[in-house]
Amino acid sequence: MLPEQLQSILACPVCKGELSPFDGGRYLLCRPCGLKFPIRDGIPVLLTDEAEAVTHLDHGKDSQ
């Protein structure tokens, strides 16, 4: 889990949109782009080469 202060300043590297926790806090999700960025060892990896497309968002399970 990322500290709230850090999460509040992060933005999607593609569209500059807001990122939200996804999949139990293992990823940060950009809803407008439909991309999820991994969090490894507590560090968000905001590289487009590391992003994965999310094809279906279940609103009940996507956020932490």
Biopython code that builds the backbone (N, CA, C, O; Angstrom):
import numpy as np
from Bio.PDB.StructureBuilder import StructureBuilder

atoms = [
    (1, "MET", "N", (0.844, -1.189, 0.000)),
    (1, "MET", "CA", (0.000, 0.000, 0.000)),
    (1, "MET", "C", (0.882, 1.242, 0.000)),
    (1, "MET", "O", (1.817, 1.368, 0.790)),
    (2, "LEU", "N", (0.559, 2.141, -0.897)),
    (2, "LEU", "CA", (1.314, 3.389, -0.989)),
    (2, "LEU", "C", (0.785, 4.396, 0.019)),
    (2, "LEU", "O", (-0.414, 4.431, 0.295)),
    (3, "PRO", "N", (1.666, 5.207, 0.564)),
    (3, "PRO", "CA", (1.195, 6.283, 1.439)),
    (3, "PRO", "C", (0.261, 7.216, 0.651)),
    (3, "PRO", "O", (0.497, 7.496, -0.525)),
    (4, "GLU", "N", (-0.777, 7.680, 1.300)),
    (4, "GLU", "CA", (-1.776, 8.528, 0.641)),
    (4, "GLU", "C", (-1.148, 9.786, 0.050)),
    (4, "GLU", "O", (-1.542, 10.226, -1.030)),
    (5, "GLN", "N", (-0.185, 10.360, 0.742)),
    (5, "GLN", "CA", (0.471, 11.571, 0.262)),
    (5, "GLN", "C", (1.185, 11.308, -1.073)),
    (5, "GLN", "O", (1.116, 12.133, -1.983)),
    (6, "LEU", "N", (1.862, 10.176, -1.190)),
    (6, "LEU", "CA", (2.535, 9.831, -2.439)),
    (6, "LEU", "C", (1.520, 9.569, -3.538)),
    (6, "LEU", "O", (1.667, 10.058, -4.658)),
    (7, "GLN", "N", (0.504, 8.804, -3.219)),
    (7, "GLN", "CA", (-0.517, 8.468, -4.217)),
    (7, "GLN", "C", (-1.200, 9.718, -4.762)),
    (7, "GLN", "O", (-1.563, 9.762, -5.938)),
    (8, "SER", "N", (-1.377, 10.725, -3.926)),
    (8, "SER", "CA", (-2.084, 11.931, -4.355)),
    (8, "SER", "C", (-1.301, 12.758, -5.375)),
    (8, "SER", "O", (-1.894, 13.577, -6.077)),
    (9, "ILE", "N", (0.016, 12.563, -5.472)),
    (9, "ILE", "CA", (0.796, 13.345, -6.429)),
    (9, "ILE", "C", (1.153, 12.567, -7.695)),
    (9, "ILE", "O", (1.669, 13.148, -8.650)),
    (10, "LEU", "N", (0.887, 11.269, -7.713)),
    (10, "LEU", "CA", (1.195, 10.471, -8.893)),
    (10, "LEU", "C", (0.134, 10.662, -9.970)),
    (10, "LEU", "O", (-1.041, 10.873, -9.670)),
    (11, "ALA", "N", (0.559, 10.585, -11.215)),
    (11, "ALA", "CA", (-0.367, 10.706, -12.344)),
    (11, "ALA", "C", (0.035, 9.709, -13.422)),
    (11, "ALA", "O", (1.186, 9.279, -13.491)),
    (12, "CYS", "N", (-0.911, 9.357, -14.242)),
    (12, "CYS", "CA", (-0.670, 8.451, -15.354)),
    (12, "CYS", "C", (0.351, 9.087, -16.303)),
    (12, "CYS", "O", (0.196, 10.249, -16.678)),
    (13, "PRO", "N", (1.384, 8.350, -16.695)),
    (13, "PRO", "CA", (2.378, 8.913, -17.604)),
    (13, "PRO", "C", (1.852, 9.080, -19.033)),
    (13, "PRO", "O", (2.470, 9.779, -19.837)),
    (14, "VAL", "N", (0.738, 8.456, -19.353)),
    (14, "VAL", "CA", (0.175, 8.538, -20.698)),
    (14, "VAL", "C", (-0.745, 9.747, -20.832)),
    (14, "VAL", "O", (-0.558, 10.580, -21.718)),
    (15, "CYS", "N", (-1.746, 9.841, -19.941)),
    (15, "CYS", "CA", (-2.768, 10.893, -20.080)),
    (15, "CYS", "C", (-2.754, 11.914, -18.949)),
    (15, "CYS", "O", (-3.515, 12.880, -18.976)),
    (16, "LYS", "N", (-1.902, 11.708, -17.966)),
    (16, "LYS", "CA", (-1.805, 12.576, -16.776)),
    (16, "LYS", "C", (-3.036, 12.470, -15.880)),
    (16, "LYS", "O", (-3.268, 13.332, -15.032)),
    (17, "GLY", "N", (-3.821, 11.415, -16.069)),
    (17, "GLY", "CA", (-5.019, 11.189, -15.262)),
    (17, "GLY", "C", (-4.690, 10.654, -13.874)),
    (17, "GLY", "O", (-3.550, 10.296, -13.574)),
    (18, "GLU", "N", (-5.710, 10.613, -13.048)),
    (18, "GLU", "CA", (-5.582, 10.132, -11.671)),
    (18, "GLU", "C", (-5.391, 8.619, -11.652)),
    (18, "GLU", "O", (-5.996, 7.894, -12.442)),
    (19, "LEU", "N", (-4.550, 8.160, -10.746)),
    (19, "LEU", "CA", (-4.318, 6.733, -10.555)),
    (19, "LEU", "C", (-4.957, 6.287, -9.250)),
    (19, "LEU", "O", (-4.907, 7.005, -8.251)),
    (20, "SER", "N", (-5.553, 5.109, -9.259)),
    (20, "SER", "CA", (-6.185, 4.594, -8.049)),
    (20, "SER", "C", (-5.702, 3.172, -7.793)),
    (20, "SER", "O", (-5.331, 2.461, -8.726)),
    (21, "PRO", "N", (-5.705, 2.755, -6.519)),
    (21, "PRO", "CA", (-5.272, 1.393, -6.192)),
    (21, "PRO", "C", (-6.135, 0.363, -6.921)),
    (21, "PRO", "O", (-7.332, 0.573, -7.119)),
    (22, "PHE", "N", (-5.521, -0.743, -7.313)),
    (22, "PHE", "CA", (-6.208, -1.786, -8.066)),
    (22, "PHE", "C", (-5.642, -3.138, -7.669)),
    (22, "PHE", "O", (-4.455, -3.261, -7.369)),
    (23, "ASP", "N", (-6.488, -4.138, -7.668)),
    (23, "ASP", "CA", (-6.092, -5.522, -7.394)),
    (23, "ASP", "C", (-5.358, -5.654, -6.057)),
    (23, "ASP", "O", (-4.242, -6.168, -5.985)),
    (24, "GLY", "N", (-6.016, -5.179, -5.015)),
    (24, "GLY", "CA", (-5.462, -5.303, -3.672)),
    (24, "GLY", "C", (-4.233, -4.452, -3.419)),
    (24, "GLY", "O", (-3.447, -4.746, -2.518)),
    (25, "GLY", "N", (-4.060, -3.400, -4.205)),
    (25, "GLY", "CA", (-2.918, -2.524, -4.025)),
    (25, "GLY", "C", (-1.665, -2.980, -4.748)),
    (25, "GLY", "O", (-0.590, -2.416, -4.545)),
    (26, "ARG", "N", (-1.793, -4.001, -5.595)),
    (26, "ARG", "CA", (-0.631, -4.475, -6.365)),
    (26, "ARG", "C", (-0.369, -3.627, -7.596)),
    (26, "ARG", "O", (0.712, -3.687, -8.183)),
    (27, "TYR", "N", (-1.367, -2.833, -7.987)),
    (27, "TYR", "CA", (-1.263, -1.994, -9.189)),
    (27, "TYR", "C", (-1.872, -0.627, -8.920)),
    (27, "TYR", "O", (-2.617, -0.436, -7.958)),
    (28, "LEU", "N", (-1.539, 0.322, -9.794)),
    (28, "LEU", "CA", (-2.235, 1.597, -9.861)),
    (28, "LEU", "C", (-2.972, 1.610, -11.196)),
    (28, "LEU", "O", (-2.401, 1.290, -12.238)),
    (29, "LEU", "N", (-4.225, 1.979, -11.148)),
    (29, "LEU", "CA", (-5.082, 1.933, -12.327)),
    (29, "LEU", "C", (-5.399, 3.324, -12.832)),
    (29, "LEU", "O", (-5.745, 4.217, -12.058)),
    (30, "CYS", "N", (-5.277, 3.501, -14.143)),
    (30, "CYS", "CA", (-5.739, 4.713, -14.810)),
    (30, "CYS", "C", (-7.005, 4.335, -15.566)),
    (30, "CYS", "O", (-6.938, 3.648, -16.585)),
    (31, "ARG", "N", (-8.147, 4.773, -15.079)),
    (31, "ARG", "CA", (-9.411, 4.417, -15.711)),
    (31, "ARG", "C", (-9.561, 4.988, -17.130)),
    (31, "ARG", "O", (-10.011, 4.266, -18.020)),
    (32, "PRO", "N", (-9.199, 6.258, -17.372)),
    (32, "PRO", "CA", (-9.362, 6.776, -18.742)),
    (32, "PRO", "C", (-8.552, 5.996, -19.787)),
    (32, "PRO", "O", (-9.031, 5.767, -20.897)),
    (33, "CYS", "N", (-7.343, 5.593, -19.435)),
    (33, "CYS", "CA", (-6.493, 4.848, -20.364)),
    (33, "CYS", "C", (-6.781, 3.349, -20.350)),
    (33, "CYS", "O", (-6.521, 2.650, -21.329)),
    (34, "GLY", "N", (-7.318, 2.865, -19.240)),
    (34, "GLY", "CA", (-7.526, 1.427, -19.098)),
    (34, "GLY", "C", (-6.219, 0.681, -18.900)),
    (34, "GLY", "O", (-6.083, -0.473, -19.307)),
    (35, "LEU", "N", (-5.258, 1.349, -18.270)),
    (35, "LEU", "CA", (-3.964, 0.731, -18.014)),
    (35, "LEU", "C", (-3.734, 0.563, -16.521)),
    (35, "LEU", "O", (-4.167, 1.386, -15.714)),
    (36, "LYS", "N", (-3.044, -0.520, -16.168)),
    (36, "LYS", "CA", (-2.635, -0.703, -14.774)),
    (36, "LYS", "C", (-1.118, -0.768, -14.742)),
    (36, "LYS", "O", (-0.480, -1.393, -15.590)),
    (37, "PHE", "N", (-0.554, -0.096, -13.730)),
    (37, "PHE", "CA", (0.885, -0.006, -13.548)),
    (37, "PHE", "C", (1.259, -0.761, -12.279)),
    (37, "PHE", "O", (0.627, -0.564, -11.242)),
    (38, "PRO", "N", (2.274, -1.620, -12.340)),
    (38, "PRO", "CA", (2.622, -2.424, -11.167)),
    (38, "PRO", "C", (3.258, -1.604, -10.050)),
    (38, "PRO", "O", (3.875, -0.562, -10.275)),
    (39, "ILE", "N", (3.081, -2.118, -8.845)),
    (39, "ILE", "CA", (3.793, -1.598, -7.684)),
    (39, "ILE", "C", (4.702, -2.735, -7.222)),
    (39, "ILE", "O", (4.221, -3.801, -6.839)),
    (40, "ARG", "N", (6.004, -2.508, -7.258)),
    (40, "ARG", "CA", (6.968, -3.545, -6.891)),
    (40, "ARG", "C", (7.775, -3.088, -5.684)),
    (40, "ARG", "O", (8.400, -2.028, -5.704)),
    (41, "ASP", "N", (7.755, -3.887, -4.653)),
    (41, "ASP", "CA", (8.472, -3.576, -3.413)),
    (41, "ASP", "C", (8.107, -2.189, -2.898)),
    (41, "ASP", "O", (8.958, -1.463, -2.385)),
    (42, "GLY", "N", (6.829, -1.826, -3.041)),
    (42, "GLY", "CA", (6.347, -0.548, -2.543)),
    (42, "GLY", "C", (6.644, 0.634, -3.451)),
    (42, "GLY", "O", (6.395, 1.782, -3.080)),
    (43, "ILE", "N", (7.177, 0.362, -4.638)),
    (43, "ILE", "CA", (7.544, 1.435, -5.569)),
    (43, "ILE", "C", (6.686, 1.333, -6.821)),
    (43, "ILE", "O", (6.701, 0.303, -7.496)),
    (44, "PRO", "N", (5.930, 2.393, -7.146)),
    (44, "PRO", "CA", (5.130, 2.359, -8.372)),
    (44, "PRO", "C", (6.034, 2.438, -9.608)),
    (44, "PRO", "O", (6.925, 3.284, -9.691)),
    (45, "VAL", "N", (5.787, 1.546, -10.553)),
    (45, "VAL", "CA", (6.560, 1.503, -11.793)),
    (45, "VAL", "C", (5.692, 2.136, -12.880)),
    (45, "VAL", "O", (4.844, 1.470, -13.474)),
    (46, "LEU", "N", (5.909, 3.410, -13.129)),
    (46, "LEU", "CA", (5.063, 4.155, -14.059)),
    (46, "LEU", "C", (5.719, 4.270, -15.435)),
    (46, "LEU", "O", (5.816, 5.358, -16.002)),
    (47, "LEU", "N", (6.155, 3.157, -15.945)),
    (47, "LEU", "CA", (6.743, 3.078, -17.278)),
    (47, "LEU", "C", (5.707, 2.479, -18.220)),
    (47, "LEU", "O", (5.079, 1.472, -17.895)),
    (48, "THR", "N", (5.528, 3.088, -19.376)),
    (48, "THR", "CA", (4.513, 2.581, -20.306)),
    (48, "THR", "C", (4.829, 1.164, -20.770)),
    (48, "THR", "O", (3.912, 0.400, -21.071)),
    (49, "ASP", "N", (6.100, 0.801, -20.833)),
    (49, "ASP", "CA", (6.470, -0.564, -21.224)),
    (49, "ASP", "C", (6.056, -1.601, -20.184)),
    (49, "ASP", "O", (5.911, -2.780, -20.507)),
    (50, "GLU", "N", (5.869, -1.175, -18.955)),
    (50, "GLU", "CA", (5.489, -2.077, -17.865)),
    (50, "GLU", "C", (3.970, -2.120, -17.645)),
    (50, "GLU", "O", (3.477, -2.972, -16.906)),
    (51, "ALA", "N", (3.241, -1.219, -18.273)),
    (51, "ALA", "CA", (1.790, -1.141, -18.081)),
    (51, "ALA", "C", (1.096, -2.321, -18.770)),
    (51, "ALA", "O", (1.580, -2.865, -19.763)),
    (52, "GLU", "N", (-0.054, -2.692, -18.204)),
    (52, "GLU", "CA", (-0.882, -3.750, -18.782)),
    (52, "GLU", "C", (-2.279, -3.194, -19.015)),
    (52, "GLU", "O", (-2.805, -2.441, -18.196)),
    (53, "ALA", "N", (-2.867, -3.569, -20.131)),
    (53, "ALA", "CA", (-4.234, -3.141, -20.434)),
    (53, "ALA", "C", (-5.224, -3.913, -19.561)),
    (53, "ALA", "O", (-5.059, -5.109, -19.321)),
    (54, "VAL", "N", (-6.237, -3.217, -19.099)),
    (54, "VAL", "CA", (-7.320, -3.841, -18.342)),
    (54, "VAL", "C", (-8.535, -3.841, -19.255)),
    (54, "VAL", "O", (-9.007, -2.783, -19.670)),
    (55, "THR", "N", (-9.033, -5.013, -19.562)),
    (55, "THR", "CA", (-10.133, -5.099, -20.514)),
    (55, "THR", "C", (-11.494, -4.991, -19.855)),
    (55, "THR", "O", (-12.445, -4.525, -20.483)),
    (56, "HIS", "N", (-11.610, -5.414, -18.596)),
    (56, "HIS", "CA", (-12.899, -5.390, -17.919)),
    (56, "HIS", "C", (-12.694, -4.921, -16.478)),
    (56, "HIS", "O", (-11.882, -5.485, -15.745)),
    (57, "LEU", "N", (-13.422, -3.906, -16.088)),
    (57, "LEU", "CA", (-13.325, -3.403, -14.724)),
    (57, "LEU", "C", (-14.590, -3.764, -13.957)),
    (57, "LEU", "O", (-15.685, -3.318, -14.300)),
    (58, "ASP", "N", (-14.429, -4.567, -12.927)),
    (58, "ASP", "CA", (-15.544, -4.891, -12.039)),
    (58, "ASP", "C", (-15.475, -3.882, -10.905)),
    (58, "ASP", "O", (-14.615, -3.992, -10.031)),
    (59, "HIS", "N", (-16.363, -2.908, -10.906)),
    (59, "HIS", "CA", (-16.300, -1.815, -9.955)),
    (59, "HIS", "C", (-16.367, -2.249, -8.503)),
    (59, "HIS", "O", (-15.960, -1.490, -7.623)),
    (60, "GLY", "N", (-16.860, -3.426, -8.229)),
    (60, "GLY", "CA", (-16.907, -3.908, -6.868)),
    (60, "GLY", "C", (-15.596, -4.457, -6.380)),
    (60, "GLY", "O", (-15.389, -4.568, -5.172)),
    (61, "LYS", "N", (-14.689, -4.811, -7.297)),
    (61, "LYS", "CA", (-13.458, -5.477, -6.894)),
    (61, "LYS", "C", (-12.196, -4.749, -7.306)),
    (61, "LYS", "O", (-11.104, -5.208, -6.972)),
    (62, "ASP", "N", (-12.293, -3.631, -8.017)),
    (62, "ASP", "CA", (-11.092, -3.057, -8.582)),
    (62, "ASP", "C", (-10.274, -2.235, -7.612)),
    (62, "ASP", "O", (-9.047, -2.241, -7.706)),
    (63, "SER", "N", (-10.880, -1.544, -6.705)),
    (63, "SER", "CA", (-10.092, -0.718, -5.791)),
    (63, "SER", "C", (-9.825, -1.469, -4.516)),
    (63, "SER", "O", (-10.457, -2.482, -4.219)),
    (64, "GLN", "N", (-8.888, -0.960, -3.780)),
    (64, "GLN", "CA", (-8.516, -1.597, -2.527)),
    (64, "GLN", "C", (-9.580, -1.416, -1.563)),
    (64, "GLN", "O", (-9.469, -1.879, -0.428)),
]
sb = StructureBuilder()
sb.init_structure("model")
sb.init_model(0)
sb.init_chain("A")
sb.init_seg("    ")
for serial, (resi, resn, name, xyz) in enumerate(atoms, 1):
    if name == "N":
        sb.init_residue(resn, " ", resi, " ")
    sb.init_atom(name, np.array(xyz, "f"), 0.0, 1.0, " ", f" {name:<3s}", serial, name[0])
structure = sb.get_structure()
